[in-house]
Amino acid sequence: MLIPQYIKSKIKEVYQQQVQQGKRSFYIYDTSYMYNKIQHLKQIMPAGVDIFYAMKANPHSYFLKTAKNAGVKGIEIASLGEGMKCFEAGFSADEIIFTGPGKSPEELEWSVKHGLKTVHIESLAEAYRLNQIAVKYNKIQNILIRINADFDIHDAQANFSGGSKKLGIDEEKLIDYLPIISSLSNLKFQGLHVYAASGVLSVDDLLTNCKLVFKLSKQIEEKFPHIKCEIIDFGGGFGIDYLQKGKNFSPELYAQGLKELIQEYNFQNRSFVLELGRYLTADSGWYCTEIIDIKDSRGIKQVITAGGTNHFRRPAALSINHPVEIIEMNQPKIFDTQSQVTKEQVFIGGPLCNTADKVAKDLYLENADIGDIAVFCLAGAYGLSMSHTDFLSHYKPEEILII
Ligand SMILES: Cc1ncc(COP(=O)(O)O)c(C=O)c1O
């Protein structure tokens, strides 16, 4: 993957400033990529389909503000802390939807008090607890029910439904639970939420998920004529081609397929939610870290960078390499015969004293020298916020917005 020249120049400039502060790792963001993607999706999606930003992908205010400026319909949050960040970025309660298992009593109370757009119910206990809180405040809270569909997507990076899951209510239990939940006095059932998987490159697979929710909605509306699924939430999941195999997710094909499904099911008068994280943010970020050391260990080059999984845990967490480019810095040699990388597969890890600290494995590099900067592309999603920054008490890398 080629890093644009203006980003490379900026990386070199920022690197010099960071070294002055004793830091040799940092994130660079250009959120104009995110902005353009949101604009494009808004243009191509069928009527009724709203784009929400799943802020867990990158909770930095730069990204929230970009989402706001680009005109997303709202934000998907998974904690009270995320909700507070939304308020700080200028979003109002009726633009916030709250998903995720294990919402605490305080989080539910906060949701009701502020009157969030929807709270997504993940269990029967959560429904009862939320209702009790809504009764206490004499408010009606809009809800969606999150379903753990009996379906999984094979080429996804992470499956969120199928089998036994802590997320959502098992699909087959819905028929029994729905009358109970919809009879709770202070909850207003608005529809279903089925989020199948993250990091999906196959449009057909994600459309199959949509079809499944449509079928389920029809079934329950036939069985319970007083119930209507006004809102259908498909979750996130649009994938990013981290392995650079030319398998880019096509939002245009998805939009076309969804339009056809909406017509087939005669669902034109409903609202649809896409809560996207990775797809919107991944290509807005680069994680940059200096190569501190290179050594040969039993035939494999071990490239040791200033930051490891404490700054960028995603490759280790998902066992996936990101595209890496090396920016040559032409630093003076430390000693004449020091190791360097030349056209070979390497391991890249940071300064943490365990072997799980890997940011790339079996990664082919043309060239790398001590003192060069390793740049991990597509690092705008699930980067710093998913990393264990306190481990070994290294500094936290700065996040620098360049556009
Ligand atoms: C409920 C929910 N919605 C949306 C997302 C965003 O998913 P993605 O980054 O794959 O778009 C996630 C990610 O875990 C999620 O849990």
Ligand as a Chemical Component Dictionary entry (heavy atoms), coordinates in Angstrom:
data_LIG
# 
_chem_comp.id                   LIG 
_chem_comp.type                 NON-POLYMER 
_chem_comp.pdbx_formal_charge   0 
_chem_comp.three_letter_code    LIG 
# 
loop_
_chem_comp_atom.comp_id 
_chem_comp_atom.atom_id 
_chem_comp_atom.alt_atom_id 
_chem_comp_atom.type_symbol 
_chem_comp_atom.charge 
_chem_comp_atom.model_Cartn_x 
_chem_comp_atom.model_Cartn_y 
_chem_comp_atom.model_Cartn_z 
_chem_comp_atom.pdbx_ordinal 
LIG C1 C1 C 0 -23.014 -3.079 18.220 1  
LIG C2 C2 C 0 -21.946 -2.713 17.273 2  
LIG N1 N1 N 0 -22.241 -1.897 16.250 3  
LIG C3 C3 C 0 -21.300 -1.512 15.347 4  
LIG C4 C4 C 0 -20.005 -1.955 15.460 5  
LIG C5 C5 C 0 -19.002 -1.488 14.446 6  
LIG O1 O1 O 0 -18.577 -2.523 13.668 7  
LIG P1 P1 P 0 -17.589 -2.292 12.430 8  
LIG O2 O2 O 0 -16.396 -1.582 12.943 9  
LIG O3 O3 O 0 -17.326 -3.663 11.947 10 
LIG O4 O4 O 0 -18.329 -1.476 11.424 11 
LIG C6 C6 C 0 -19.654 -2.833 16.489 12 
LIG C7 C7 C 0 -18.289 -3.351 16.608 13 
LIG O5 O5 O 0 -17.939 -4.152 17.424 14 
LIG C8 C8 C 0 -20.651 -3.216 17.439 15 
LIG O6 O6 O 0 -20.362 -4.019 18.459 16 
# 
loop_
_chem_comp_bond.comp_id 
_chem_comp_bond.atom_id_1 
_chem_comp_bond.atom_id_2 
_chem_comp_bond.value_order 
_chem_comp_bond.pdbx_ordinal 
LIG C1 C2 SING 1  
LIG C2 N1 SING 2  
LIG C2 C8 DOUB 3  
LIG N1 C3 DOUB 4  
LIG C3 C4 SING 5  
LIG C4 C5 SING 6  
LIG C4 C6 DOUB 7  
LIG C5 O1 SING 8  
LIG O1 P1 SING 9  
LIG P1 O2 DOUB 10 
LIG P1 O3 SING 11 
LIG P1 O4 SING 12 
LIG C6 C7 SING 13 
LIG C6 C8 SING 14 
LIG C7 O5 DOUB 15 
LIG C8 O6 SING 16 
# 
